[in-house]
Amino acid sequence: MSKGATHYVCQSCGSCFPKWSGKCEGCQDWNTLVEEATLDAFQKKTTLKAQKINFSSLEDASPPLSRFLSGMNEFDRVCGGGLVPGSVLLVGGDPGIGKSTLLLQVAALMSAKTRCAYISGEEAADQVRLRAQRLNVAKTSVELATTTHIGDILKSLHQGPLVAIIDSIQTMYVEALDAAPGSVSQVRASAHELIRFAKKYGVAIVIVGHVTKEGLIAGPRVLEHMVDTVLYFEGERGHHFRILRSVKNRFGPTDEIGVFEMTDKGLQEVSNPSALFLPHRTEDVSGSCVFAGLEGTRPLLVEIQSLISPSSLATPRRAVVGWDSGRLSMILAVLEARCGLICGTRDVFLNVAGGLRISEPAADLAVAASLLSSLANTPLPRDAVFFGEVGLSGEIRPISQQEARLKEAFKLGFKSAFVPKSPKPCSFGEMSLIPLAHIGEFAHYLEIEPKPRRAYGA
């Protein structure tokens, strides 16, 4: 190629450089630069074939698109009500978590109403058939193919299936590029060709993506910007349930989740996740409380457990599972500064039961209540739920969609709730609501006497 027709692309972060070097200045990784053709060299004739485009008004009425429903309610919920024709959906997750199993089940259910193709670049056809037999979906009308050539896939999908599942994007390649499959340029070019085809012919395409050791989808970050929907399939190997989480959706809400249970017959839907996370609660145990959370539009009750014990180490341990460790440090600092409780010389362990990971600030009050209960060795009311955000001054701030959380708690038999105090008196049916304005009020509720803080040097 002529000078300037190639550049060097980092296979870790996608940064481009005119010359090769041993270390990428973008991500600081070594030996990741690979020579690739530039976009100008790859599409140098694009401007010669340019045509004038036609603009339209936002008021132009077009018929609503009918979505492709899979019949799996949890999957359709996360997608925003089904797959939109012409959309591209990206599914990522850890190896062995069940991505291929889930999508093969979706394809089997969807094939009853819509022509659906499952294209595998990682497994042979016989291997996919073995999985289909185990899942009892071998007799469905799914169209199966095994290839890694993007050109062959697009030619086969033309005037063919309306839904296509590509497993996975890291195995696909575009013949015009010299890079190996899985490289940044191949992943980007393959995704671009699939997206262009989906928009032009109205085919819904689902792409499986590998993840890195940090849990992010491998390849260029621009891949998540190119697609319409990004879903992450999460779960702990020691637990039998899996969570499908939406982090981007142009046609529905984000942060929506679908809960599945892994069985020997594949993934089964969990219609009531709150009951799944609360079956093993025992009575009269300090440090255990129920948080009324919200994942997307779905209210979800989950148990939060904590244990505070004397430490024999110079630096006490802080172990957190399922929550942000930085936020735990903040809650401990608030309890010490605003309530006078001494936790700095003790080990603190916090666990979100069931392996679920929560991130919303509304869990602050539940975590603080659990820590205070463990510190005082006093069990919390068994029929109570907690939610509210705790500020640095110790105040408890209101959170959104309080009614939906209370409704879910009432449906599962809870009779009281500790909630943030609001200017308007609130009530909810037969539930007893206990408003709190400051975290010190809950410490007083547990009859915990604040200890005076020692002066510096005492």
C-alpha positions as CSV (number, residue, x, y, z in Angstrom):
1,M,0.0,0.0,0.0
2,S,1.0,3.6,-0.5
3,K,2.4,5.7,2.3
4,G,-0.4,6.8,4.6
5,A,-2.7,4.0,3.6
6,T,-2.0,2.1,6.8
7,H,-1.8,2.9,10.5
8,Y,-1.3,1.0,13.7
9,V,-4.3,0.2,15.9
10,C,-4.2,-1.0,19.6
11,Q,-6.1,-4.2,19.9
12,S,-7.0,-3.4,23.5
13,C,-8.4,0.2,23.4
14,G,-8.6,1.0,19.6
15,S,-6.3,4.0,19.7
16,C,-4.6,4.7,16.3
17,F,-1.0,5.7,15.7
18,P,1.0,6.6,12.5
19,K,4.0,4.6,13.7
20,W,4.6,1.4,15.5
21,S,5.8,1.4,19.1
22,G,6.0,-1.3,21.8
23,K,3.7,0.5,24.2
24,C,0.2,2.0,23.5
25,E,0.0,5.5,24.9
26,G,-3.7,5.2,25.2
27,C,-4.1,2.2,27.6
28,Q,-0.4,1.7,28.5
29,D,-0.5,-2.0,27.3
30,W,2.6,-3.5,25.6
31,N,2.8,-5.2,22.2
32,T,-0.8,-4.5,21.2
33,L,-0.3,-2.4,18.1
34,V,-1.2,-4.1,14.8
35,E,-0.9,-2.6,11.3
36,E,-4.2,-2.1,9.6
37,A,-5.6,-0.3,6.5
38,T,-7.0,3.2,7.2
39,L,-10.6,4.0,6.6
40,D,-9.7,6.3,3.8
41,A,-7.9,3.5,2.0
42,F,-10.8,1.1,2.7
43,Q,-13.5,3.4,1.4
44,K,-11.6,5.9,-0.8
45,K,-14.4,5.7,-3.5
46,T,-17.2,6.6,-1.1
47,T,-17.3,10.3,-1.9
48,L,-17.3,9.7,-5.7
49,K,-20.6,7.8,-5.4
50,A,-22.2,10.3,-3.0
51,Q,-25.8,11.3,-3.7
52,K,-28.1,14.1,-2.4
53,I,-30.3,12.9,0.5
54,N,-33.9,13.9,1.1
55,F,-34.9,15.5,4.4
56,S,-38.3,15.0,6.0
57,S,-40.3,16.6,8.9
58,L,-40.6,15.2,12.4
59,E,-44.4,15.4,11.9
60,D,-44.3,12.7,9.2
61,A,-46.6,10.0,10.5
62,S,-45.3,6.5,10.0
63,P,-47.1,3.3,11.1
64,P,-45.8,1.9,14.4
65,L,-43.4,-1.0,14.0
66,S,-44.7,-4.3,15.2
67,R,-42.1,-6.0,17.4
68,F,-41.0,-9.6,17.2
69,L,-42.2,-11.2,20.4
70,S,-40.2,-14.2,21.6
71,G,-42.8,-15.5,24.1
72,M,-40.2,-15.4,26.9
73,N,-41.6,-12.6,29.0
74,E,-38.4,-11.8,30.9
75,F,-36.4,-11.4,27.6
76,D,-39.2,-9.3,26.0
77,R,-39.3,-7.1,29.1
78,V,-35.6,-6.3,29.0
79,C,-35.8,-5.6,25.3
80,G,-38.6,-3.1,25.9
81,G,-41.5,-5.2,24.6
82,G,-39.8,-7.4,22.0
83,L,-37.3,-7.0,19.2
84,V,-37.8,-4.0,16.9
85,P,-37.5,-4.7,13.1
86,G,-34.2,-3.3,11.9
87,S,-32.6,-3.1,15.3
88,V,-29.3,-4.6,16.4
89,L,-29.0,-6.0,19.9
90,L,-25.7,-6.8,21.6
91,V,-25.6,-9.4,24.4
92,G,-22.4,-9.8,26.6
93,G,-21.5,-12.0,29.5
94,D,-18.9,-14.1,31.2
95,P,-17.8,-17.4,29.5
96,G,-20.2,-20.2,30.4
97,I,-22.8,-17.9,31.9
98,G,-25.5,-19.1,29.5
99,K,-25.6,-16.6,26.6
100,S,-25.8,-19.2,23.8
101,T,-28.3,-21.3,25.8
102,L,-30.6,-18.2,26.3
103,L,-30.5,-17.1,22.7
104,L,-31.1,-20.6,21.4
105,Q,-34.2,-20.9,23.6
106,V,-35.3,-17.4,22.4
107,A,-34.7,-18.5,18.7
108,A,-36.8,-21.6,19.3
109,L,-39.7,-19.8,20.8
110,M,-39.6,-17.0,18.2
111,S,-39.4,-19.5,15.3
112,A,-43.1,-20.5,15.9
113,K,-44.2,-17.1,14.6
114,T,-41.2,-15.7,12.7
115,R,-38.5,-17.1,10.5
116,C,-35.4,-17.1,12.8
117,A,-31.8,-18.1,12.0
118,Y,-29.1,-19.1,14.5
119,I,-25.6,-18.6,13.0
120,S,-22.7,-19.9,15.0
121,G,-19.1,-19.1,14.4
122,E,-17.8,-20.9,17.5
123,E,-19.5,-24.3,17.4
124,A,-20.1,-26.9,14.8
125,A,-23.7,-27.6,13.8
126,D,-23.7,-31.0,15.6
127,Q,-22.7,-29.2,18.9
128,V,-25.6,-26.8,18.6
129,R,-27.9,-29.7,17.9
130,L,-26.7,-31.4,21.1
131,R,-27.6,-28.3,23.1
132,A,-31.0,-28.1,21.3
133,Q,-31.7,-31.7,22.3
134,R,-30.9,-31.0,25.9
135,L,-33.1,-28.0,25.9
136,N,-36.0,-29.9,24.2
137,V,-36.1,-27.4,21.3
138,A,-34.6,-29.7,18.5
139,K,-37.9,-30.0,16.7
140,T,-38.5,-26.3,16.3
141,S,-38.1,-24.6,12.9
142,V,-34.9,-22.6,13.7
143,E,-32.6,-22.3,10.7
144,L,-29.1,-23.3,11.7
145,A,-25.9,-22.3,10.0
146,T,-22.2,-22.3,10.9
147,T,-19.9,-19.7,9.3
148,T,-17.7,-16.8,10.1
149,H,-17.8,-14.9,6.8
150,I,-19.9,-11.7,7.0
151,G,-20.4,-11.6,3.2
152,D,-21.9,-15.1,3.2
153,I,-24.1,-14.3,6.1
154,L,-25.6,-11.1,4.6
155,K,-26.2,-12.9,1.2
156,S,-28.0,-15.7,3.0
157,L,-30.1,-13.4,5.1
158,H,-31.3,-11.3,2.1
159,Q,-35.0,-12.0,1.6
160,G,-34.7,-14.7,4.3
161,P,-35.1,-14.9,8.1
162,L,-36.4,-11.8,9.8
163,V,-34.5,-12.5,13.0
164,A,-30.9,-13.5,13.1
165,I,-28.6,-14.5,16.0
166,I,-24.9,-14.1,15.4
167,D,-22.7,-16.1,17.9
168,S,-20.3,-14.4,18.2
169,I,-19.1,-11.1,16.7
170,Q,-15.4,-11.8,17.7
171,T,-15.4,-14.8,15.3
172,M,-16.7,-12.9,12.3
173,Y,-14.5,-11.3,9.6
174,V,-14.8,-9.1,6.6
175,E,-12.7,-10.4,3.6
176,A,-11.6,-6.9,2.5
177,L,-9.6,-6.4,5.7
178,D,-6.2,-8.1,6.3
179,A,-6.6,-8.2,10.1
180,A,-7.4,-11.5,12.0
181,P,-10.9,-12.2,13.3
182,G,-11.4,-10.7,16.8
183,S,-9.2,-7.7,16.1
184,V,-10.5,-4.2,16.6
185,S,-10.9,-3.4,12.9
186,Q,-12.6,-6.7,12.1
187,V,-15.1,-6.4,15.0
188,R,-15.9,-2.8,14.0
189,A,-16.2,-3.6,10.3
190,S,-18.3,-6.8,10.9
191,A,-20.6,-4.9,13.2
192,H,-20.9,-2.1,10.7
193,E,-21.9,-4.4,7.9
194,L,-24.5,-6.2,10.1
195,I,-26.0,-2.9,11.3
196,R,-26.2,-1.5,7.8
197,F,-27.9,-4.6,6.5
198,A,-30.4,-4.6,9.5
199,K,-31.4,-1.0,8.9
200,K,-31.8,-1.4,5.2
201,Y,-33.9,-4.6,5.1
202,G,-35.6,-4.5,8.5
203,V,-34.0,-7.6,9.9
204,A,-33.6,-7.8,13.7
205,I,-30.1,-9.0,14.5
206,V,-28.9,-10.2,17.9
207,I,-25.1,-10.2,18.3
208,V,-23.2,-12.1,21.1
209,G,-20.1,-10.4,22.4
210,H,-17.3,-11.7,24.5
211,V,-16.3,-9.8,27.6
212,T,-12.9,-8.9,29.0
213,K,-11.6,-9.8,32.5
214,E,-13.0,-6.4,33.7
215,G,-16.5,-7.6,32.6
216,L,-16.7,-5.2,29.6
217,I,-17.6,-6.2,26.1
218,A,-14.3,-7.0,24.3
219,G,-13.4,-5.0,21.2
220,P,-13.7,-1.2,20.5
221,R,-15.9,0.8,22.8
222,V,-17.6,2.2,19.7
223,L,-19.3,-1.1,19.3
224,E,-21.7,-0.4,22.1
225,H,-22.4,3.0,20.6
226,M,-23.2,1.5,17.2
227,V,-25.9,-0.9,18.3
228,D,-29.4,-0.1,19.4
229,T,-29.5,-2.2,22.6
230,V,-26.8,-3.5,24.9
231,L,-27.6,-6.3,27.4
232,Y,-25.4,-7.9,30.0
233,F,-26.0,-11.5,31.1
234,E,-24.8,-11.7,34.8
235,G,-24.7,-14.3,37.5
236,E,-22.5,-16.1,40.0
237,R,-21.4,-19.6,39.2
238,G,-22.2,-20.6,42.8
239,H,-25.9,-19.5,42.4
240,H,-28.5,-21.0,40.2
241,F,-30.1,-17.8,38.9
242,R,-29.0,-15.4,36.1
243,I,-29.9,-11.8,35.5
244,L,-30.2,-10.2,32.0
245,R,-29.7,-6.4,32.5
246,S,-30.2,-3.7,29.9
247,V,-27.6,-0.9,30.0
248,K,-28.6,0.8,26.8
249,N,-31.9,0.6,24.9
250,R,-33.1,3.0,22.2
251,F,-36.6,1.5,22.2
252,G,-37.2,0.9,25.9
253,P,-36.1,1.6,29.5
254,T,-32.5,1.1,30.6
255,D,-31.5,-0.7,33.8
256,E,-34.4,-3.1,33.3
257,I,-33.7,-6.7,34.4
258,G,-35.0,-10.1,33.6
259,V,-34.4,-13.0,36.1
260,F,-33.8,-16.6,35.0
261,E,-33.1,-19.8,36.9
262,M,-30.5,-22.2,35.5
263,T,-31.7,-25.8,35.4
264,D,-30.7,-29.0,33.7
265,K,-33.3,-28.2,31.0
266,G,-32.0,-24.7,30.3
267,L,-33.0,-21.3,31.6
268,Q,-36.4,-20.9,33.3
269,E,-38.1,-17.6,33.8
270,V,-38.6,-16.3,37.3
271,S,-41.9,-14.3,37.4
272,N,-41.5,-13.2,41.1
273,P,-37.8,-12.4,41.7
274,S,-38.5,-11.0,45.2
275,A,-39.6,-14.4,46.4
276,L,-36.4,-15.9,45.0
277,F,-34.1,-13.7,47.0
278,L,-36.0,-14.0,50.3
279,P,-36.6,-17.7,51.0
280,H,-33.9,-18.4,53.5
281,R,-34.4,-15.6,56.0
282,T,-34.1,-16.8,59.6
283,E,-35.7,-15.2,62.6
284,D,-34.0,-13.1,65.3
285,V,-30.7,-12.6,63.5
286,S,-29.0,-9.2,63.9
287,G,-27.6,-7.5,60.9
288,S,-30.3,-8.7,58.5
289,C,-32.8,-6.5,56.8
290,V,-34.9,-6.3,53.6
291,F,-34.3,-3.6,51.1
292,A,-37.1,-2.5,48.8
293,G,-35.2,-1.8,45.6
294,L,-36.0,-0.9,42.0
295,E,-34.3,-2.4,38.9
296,G,-35.5,-0.5,35.9
297,T,-39.3,-0.5,36.2
298,R,-39.4,-3.6,38.4
299,P,-39.5,-3.4,42.2
300,L,-37.3,-6.0,43.8
301,L,-37.0,-7.0,47.5
302,V,-33.6,-8.3,48.5
303,E,-32.0,-9.2,51.8
304,I,-28.9,-7.3,53.0
305,Q,-26.7,-8.9,55.6
306,S,-23.9,-7.4,57.7
307,L,-21.5,-8.6,60.4
308,I,-19.4,-6.3,62.6
309,S,-16.9,-8.2,64.8
310,P,-13.7,-7.3,66.8
311,S,-10.6,-7.3,64.7
312,S,-7.2,-8.7,65.5
313,L,-5.5,-7.0,62.6
314,A,-3.8,-3.6,62.6
315,T,-6.0,-2.6,59.6
316,P,-9.5,-4.0,60.0
317,R,-11.0,-5.8,57.1
318,R,-13.8,-4.4,54.9
319,A,-15.4,-7.1,52.7
320,V,-18.3,-6.2,50.4
321,V,-20.3,-8.5,48.1
322,G,-22.9,-7.1,45.9
323,W,-22.5,-3.4,46.8
324,D,-20.1,-0.6,46.3
325,S,-17.2,-0.7,48.7
326,G,-16.7,3.1,48.5
327,R,-20.3,3.7,49.5
328,L,-19.9,1.4,52.5
329,S,-16.9,3.4,53.7
330,M,-19.1,6.5,53.4
331,I,-21.9,5.0,55.4
332,L,-19.5,3.9,58.1
333,A,-18.0,7.4,58.2
334,V,-21.5,8.9,58.6
335,L,-22.4,6.6,61.4
336,E,-19.2,7.4,63.2
337,A,-19.3,11.2,62.7
338,R,-23.0,11.8,63.1
339,C,-24.0,9.1,65.5
340,G,-20.8,8.7,67.5
341,L,-20.5,5.0,66.8
342,I,-17.0,3.6,66.8
343,C,-16.4,1.1,64.0
344,G,-12.8,1.9,63.0
345,T,-11.4,-0.9,65.1
346,R,-13.8,-3.7,63.9
347,D,-14.0,-5.9,60.9
348,V,-17.0,-5.1,58.7
349,F,-18.6,-7.6,56.3
350,L,-21.5,-6.8,54.0
351,N,-23.4,-9.1,51.7
352,V,-26.3,-8.8,49.3
353,A,-27.9,-12.2,49.7
354,G,-28.4,-14.4,46.6
355,G,-25.5,-12.9,44.6
356,L,-27.5,-9.9,43.3
357,R,-25.6,-6.6,42.8
358,I,-27.4,-3.4,43.6
359,S,-26.2,0.1,42.8
360,E,-28.9,2.6,43.6
361,P,-28.4,5.1,46.4
362,A,-31.8,4.1,47.9
363,A,-30.0,1.1,49.6
364,D,-28.2,3.5,52.0
365,L,-30.8,3.3,54.7
366,A,-31.0,-0.5,54.5
367,V,-27.2,-0.8,54.7
368,A,-27.0,1.6,57.6
369,A,-29.9,-0.2,59.4
370,S,-28.1,-3.5,58.9
371,L,-24.8,-2.2,60.3
372,L,-26.5,-0.6,63.3
373,S,-28.4,-3.8,64.0
374,S,-25.2,-5.9,63.9
375,L,-23.3,-3.4,66.0
376,A,-26.0,-3.4,68.7
377,N,-26.7,-7.2,68.3
378,T,-30.4,-6.3,68.0
379,P,-32.6,-8.0,65.4
380,L,-34.6,-5.8,63.2
381,P,-38.4,-6.2,62.7
382,R,-38.9,-9.2,60.5
383,D,-41.9,-7.7,58.7
384,A,-40.2,-4.4,57.8
385,V,-38.5,-3.1,54.7
386,F,-36.1,-0.2,54.3
387,F,-35.2,2.3,51.6
388,G,-33.8,5.8,51.5
389,E,-30.6,7.7,50.6
390,V,-28.3,8.8,53.4
391,G,-26.4,12.1,53.0
392,L,-23.1,13.0,54.5
393,S,-24.7,15.1,57.2
394,G,-26.8,12.0,58.2
395,E,-30.1,13.2,56.7
396,I,-32.3,10.7,55.0
397,R,-33.4,11.9,51.6
398,P,-36.5,10.9,49.6
399,I,-36.1,8.6,46.6
400,S,-38.2,7.9,43.5
401,Q,-41.1,5.5,43.0
402,Q,-41.8,5.0,46.6
403,E,-45.3,3.7,46.0
404,A,-44.1,0.9,43.7
405,R,-41.7,-0.3,46.3
406,L,-44.3,-0.3,49.0
407,K,-46.8,-2.1,46.8
408,E,-44.3,-4.9,46.2
409,A,-43.5,-5.2,49.9
410,F,-47.2,-5.3,50.8
411,K,-47.8,-8.0,48.2
412,L,-45.2,-10.2,49.9
413,G,-46.7,-9.8,53.3
414,F,-44.5,-7.0,54.9
415,K,-46.5,-4.8,57.3
416,S,-44.2,-1.9,58.0
417,A,-41.6,0.2,56.2
418,F,-38.9,2.7,57.3
419,V,-39.0,5.5,54.8
420,P,-37.6,9.0,54.3
421,K,-39.6,11.7,56.0
422,S,-41.5,13.9,53.6
423,P,-43.3,17.3,54.1
424,K,-46.6,15.6,53.3
425,P,-47.8,12.8,55.6
426,C,-47.7,9.5,53.6
427,S,-49.7,6.4,54.0
428,F,-50.1,3.1,52.1
429,G,-53.1,0.9,52.9
430,E,-52.6,-1.3,56.0
431,M,-48.8,-0.9,56.0
432,S,-47.3,1.1,58.9
433,L,-44.9,3.7,57.6
434,I,-42.1,4.9,59.9
435,P,-40.7,8.2,58.6
436,L,-37.0,9.0,59.4
437,A,-35.4,12.4,58.9
438,H,-31.9,11.5,60.3
439,I,-30.0,8.3,60.7
440,G,-29.6,9.1,64.4
441,E,-33.4,8.6,64.8
442,F,-33.0,5.0,63.8
443,A,-30.0,4.5,66.2
444,H,-32.3,5.9,68.9
445,Y,-35.0,3.4,67.7
446,L,-32.6,0.5,68.4
447,E,-31.7,2.1,71.7
448,I,-28.1,2.5,70.7
449,E,-26.4,5.1,72.9
450,P,-23.9,7.2,71.0
451,K,-20.4,7.1,72.4
452,P,-18.5,10.4,72.9
453,R,-15.7,10.8,70.4
454,R,-12.3,11.0,71.9
455,A,-10.3,14.2,71.3
456,Y,-7.2,14.0,69.1
457,G,-4.2,12.6,71.1
458,A,-6.3,11.4,74.0
